[in-house]
Amino acid sequence: MEMLDFFKCDEDFNNYLYVITGFSYSFRVTSSRQTEKGEEYGVFYQVKPETKDDGFFDWYHFKMPERQYFRTKTEAVLRFTMQWLQWHRSKGLNFFK
């Protein structure tokens, strides 16, 4: 098992994100992404809210419009979580005591 492949199914990802954020998310799959070097083709994953969340996704989309599509679901979730924690702290909230 690779380090970035420790979730067994999409439900594991959703449960993980729900525990962290309190909202349900799912994956959007696309065949291209825009990078600083131009358009890249392949299979890329983006984490998107299933319903409106507490404003985080709007912030994330505005802050990183070209850095939301990743080669693995796990990388997408880890980057999403890292940004969620940064956003949470920027609001003066501390997730980890």
Long-range contacts (C-beta under 8 A, 24 or more apart in sequence): 4-72, 4-74, 4-75, 4-78, 5-72, 5-74, 6-74, 7-73, 7-74, 7-77, 10-73, 13-47, 13-73, 13-74, 13-77, 16-77, 16-81, 17-47, 17-77, 17-80, 17-81, 20-81, 20-84, 20-95, 21-53, 21-54, 21-56, 21-84, 22-54, 23-49, 23-50, 23-51, 23-53, 23-54, 24-49, 24-50, 24-51, 25-49, 25-50, 25-53, 25-80, 26-50, 27-73, 27-76, 30-69, 33-66, 33-69, 34-66, 35-66, 36-66, 42-71, 43-71, 44-69, 44-70, 44-71, 45-69, 45-70, 45-71, 45-72, 45-73, 45-75, 45-76, 46-70, 46-76, 47-76, 47-77, 47-80, 56-84, 56-87, 56-88, 59-87, 60-84, 60-87
